[in-house]
């Protein structure tokens, strides 16, 4: 499965990285032309990577965050993995003021998303492979990626979108099942499928560990409402299409959420879903 290999450096100074998004500067900007879509670069030629197939807990979504043990933990795991050290945040911890960044790494990428972020498998360090070459990515090579290591370390949920190849998806799914079975990291605290009471925003920002996609939908609702009584009705308006992998069946995200007496739960495991939008 062909992916363009792009070598470069990771950067955090002046930014607000989290566990699945960080700035990356290619050694050669012309390599981005090989990626489907229009990769957006800022004045420093930095692209904001979007990690393929994973979602880590939110650190600053709509000025809200998920439980810090795993939200901040995922970000720190990433910084450690790419060897960025001596990080100093501003007083509000909204932006990094200084750090020893510019560490080396590379990405494997086929396309960018609608906001111009390259959808990438991310790797720390050097490789003997040639910059800009087309690389066949299989499940074994995938295990070297930070995307995969985030799952096996219990700092990320899998989140699949249409177009992710079957064998790569299966590698992530097997790792997810193993992490959940072994109660590794967030999987020991996850309430997405077992259910969780939502009495206020604090319920999901301070207490319950849940799927970030569900968290984002709940935050948007709770910033406007005092409870989750009409949460399903709002989800229906979004008409967010989802494909159930085991049933080979299209549906909508709202059909997978149950709300009863203030308790919210998702009825399908996240690795059985492929988002179509």
C-alpha positions in Angstrom: 0.0 0.0 0.0 1.8 3.1 -1.2 2.5 6.0 1.1 4.9 8.9 0.6 7.7 8.9 3.1 8.5 12.5 4.2 11.5 13.2 6.4 11.6 16.2 8.6 11.5 17.7 12.2 8.9 18.0 14.9 8.1 21.4 16.4 6.1 22.6 19.5 7.4 26.1 20.4 4.5 28.5 19.9 2.0 25.8 19.6 -0.4 23.7 21.7 0.3 20.0 20.8 -1.7 17.1 22.1 -1.4 13.4 21.9 -2.4 13.0 18.3 -1.5 16.3 16.7 1.9 18.0 16.3 3.7 20.4 13.9 6.1 18.9 11.4 8.5 20.6 9.0 9.4 18.6 5.9 13.0 18.6 4.8 11.7 19.2 1.3 8.4 20.9 0.8 8.1 19.5 -2.7 7.3 16.1 -1.1 3.9 17.4 0.1 2.9 17.7 -3.6 2.9 13.9 -3.7 0.2 13.8 -1.1 -3.4 13.9 -2.3 -5.2 17.1 -1.3 -3.7 20.5 -0.4 -1.4 20.4 2.5 -1.5 23.6 4.5 1.8 25.1 5.7 2.2 28.1 7.9 4.8 30.9 7.6 7.4 28.5 9.1 6.6 25.8 6.6 5.1 23.7 9.4 2.3 21.3 8.7 -0.1 20.3 11.5 -0.1 16.5 11.4 -3.3 14.5 12.1 -2.4 11.0 13.3 -4.1 8.3 11.2 -6.5 5.9 12.9 -6.2 7.1 16.6 -7.8 9.6 18.8 -6.3 10.7 22.2 -8.2 12.5 25.0 -8.7 16.2 24.5 -6.5 18.7 26.2 -8.2 22.0 25.0 -11.4 21.4 23.0 -13.6 24.5 23.2 -11.5 25.4 26.3 -12.5 22.1 27.9 -10.3 19.0 28.6 -10.8 15.4 29.5 -9.3 13.8 32.6 -5.7 15.0 32.7 -4.1 11.7 33.6 -4.7 10.4 30.1 -5.2 13.7 28.2 -1.9 15.3 29.4 -0.4 11.8 29.6 -0.9 11.2 25.9 0.7 14.5 25.0 3.7 13.8 27.3 4.0 10.2 25.9 4.3 11.7 22.4 6.8 14.4 23.4 8.9 11.7 25.1 8.7 9.4 22.1 10.0 12.2 19.7 12.6 13.3 22.3 11.4 16.8 22.8 12.6 18.0 26.2 12.7 21.0 28.5 9.2 22.1 27.6 8.0 25.3 29.2 4.3 26.4 28.9 2.9 29.8 29.4 0.9 30.6 32.5 -2.4 29.4 31.2 -0.8 26.3 29.7 -2.3 27.1 26.4 1.0 27.4 24.4 4.5 26.2 24.7 7.0 29.1 25.2 10.2 27.1 24.8 11.5 23.6 24.3 14.4 21.6 22.8 12.4 20.8 19.7 13.3 20.3 16.1 13.9 16.6 16.7 14.0 14.3 13.7 11.4 11.9 12.4 9.4 11.0 9.4 5.8 10.4 8.3 4.1 8.1 5.9 1.2 9.9 4.2 -1.2 9.5 1.3 -3.6 12.4 1.7 -4.6 15.5 3.7 -8.0 16.2 5.1 -10.3 19.2 4.5 -8.4 21.5 6.8 -5.1 20.8 5.1 -3.7 18.6 7.8 -1.7 15.6 6.4 -3.2 12.3 7.7 -0.1 10.5 8.8 1.5 7.5 10.3 4.2 9.1 12.4 7.7 7.8 13.2 10.4 9.0 15.5 14.1 9.1 14.5 15.9 8.3 11.3 15.3 5.8 8.5 17.5 4.5 5.8 14.6 4.7 3.3 14.8 7.6 0.8 13.1 10.8 1.5 10.1 11.2 -0.8 10.0 7.5 -1.9 6.8 5.5 -2.1 6.6 3.0 0.7 4.6 -0.2 1.1 3.1 -0.1 4.6 2.0 -3.4 6.2 0.9 -4.4 9.6 4.4 -5.3 10.8 6.0 -2.0 9.8 3.0 -0.2 11.3 4.0 -1.4 14.7 7.0 1.0 14.6 4.7 4.0 14.3 3.7 6.3 17.2 0.1 5.8 16.2 0.3 2.1 17.1 2.4 2.7 20.2 -0.2 5.1 21.5 -2.8 2.2 21.4 -0.5 -0.4 23.0 0.5 2.1 25.8 -3.1 2.8 26.6 -3.1 6.5 25.6 -5.4 6.4 22.5 -8.6 4.9 21.1 -8.7 3.6 17.6 -10.8 5.8 15.3 -11.2 4.6 11.8 -12.3 6.6 8.8 -13.3 5.3 5.3 -10.2 4.5 3.2 -8.0 2.9 5.9 -6.8 -0.4 4.5 -8.1 -3.6 6.1 -4.8 -5.1 7.2 -3.7 -1.9 8.9 -7.1 -1.5 10.6 -6.9 -5.1 11.8 -3.5 -4.5 13.3 -4.9 -1.6 15.3 -8.0 -3.6 16.3 -5.9 -6.5 17.6 -3.8 -4.1 19.7 -6.9 -2.4 21.0 -8.4 -5.7 22.1 -5.2 -6.6 23.8 -4.9 -3.3 25.6 -8.5 -3.4 26.8 -8.2 -7.1 27.9 -5.1 -6.2 29.9 -6.6 -3.0 31.3 -3.7 -0.9 30.1 -3.9 2.9 30.6 -7.2 4.5 29.8 -8.8 1.1 29.0 -8.8 0.5 32.8 -11.0 3.6 33.3 -13.0 3.8 30.0 -16.8 4.2 30.5 -17.8 4.7 26.9 -19.6 1.4 26.6 -20.4 0.6 30.2 -22.2 4.0 30.7 -21.5 7.1 32.7 -23.8 9.6 34.5 -23.6 13.2 33.1 -24.8 15.7 35.7 -22.6 18.6 34.5 -19.6 19.3 32.3 -17.3 18.3 35.2 -18.7 14.7 34.8 -16.7 14.4 31.5 -13.9 16.9 32.0 -12.9 15.7 35.5 -14.3 12.3 36.1 -15.2 9.9 33.3 -12.8 8.7 30.6 -14.7 8.3 27.4 -14.2 8.3 23.6 -13.0 11.7 22.5 -15.5 11.9 19.6 -18.3 11.3 22.1 -16.7 13.8 24.5 -16.7 16.5 21.8 -20.4 16.0 21.0 -21.3 16.1 24.6 -19.2 19.3 25.3 -21.0 21.1 22.4 -24.3 20.0 23.9 -23.6 20.8 27.5 -22.2 24.3 26.7 -25.8 25.1 25.6 -27.9 22.9 27.9 -28.0 21.9 31.6 -28.5 18.1 31.0 -28.4 15.4 28.3 -32.2 14.9 27.9 -32.2 16.1 24.3 -28.7 15.0 23.4 -29.9 12.2 21.0 -32.1 14.7 19.2 -29.2 17.0 18.6 -27.0 14.1 17.3 -29.8 13.2 14.8 -29.5 16.6 13.3 -25.8 16.0 12.5 -26.6 12.9 10.4 -23.1 11.6 11.0 -22.7 8.4 9.0 -21.0 5.4 10.4 -20.3 1.9 9.0 -20.6 -1.1 11.3 -17.8 -3.3 10.3 -19.0 -6.6 11.6 -22.5 -6.2 10.1 -21.4 -4.4 6.9 -24.2 -1.9 7.5 -24.4 1.9 7.3 -26.1 3.8 10.1 -25.8 7.1 12.0 -23.8 7.9 15.1 -27.0 8.8 17.0 -28.3 5.2 16.7 -25.3 4.0 18.6 -25.8 6.2 21.7 -28.3 5.6 24.5 -29.4 8.1 27.1 -31.5 7.1 30.1 -31.9 9.0 33.4 -28.8 11.0 32.7 -26.7 8.0 31.9 -25.0 8.0 28.5 -23.4 4.9 26.8 -22.3 3.9 23.3 -23.6 0.5 22.2 -20.8 -0.5 19.9 -17.0 -0.9 20.6 -15.1 1.8 18.8 -13.0 -0.6 16.8 -16.2 -1.9 15.1 -16.9 1.5 13.6 -15.8 3.3 10.5 -16.7 6.9 10.1 -17.7 7.9 6.6 -17.6 11.6 6.9 
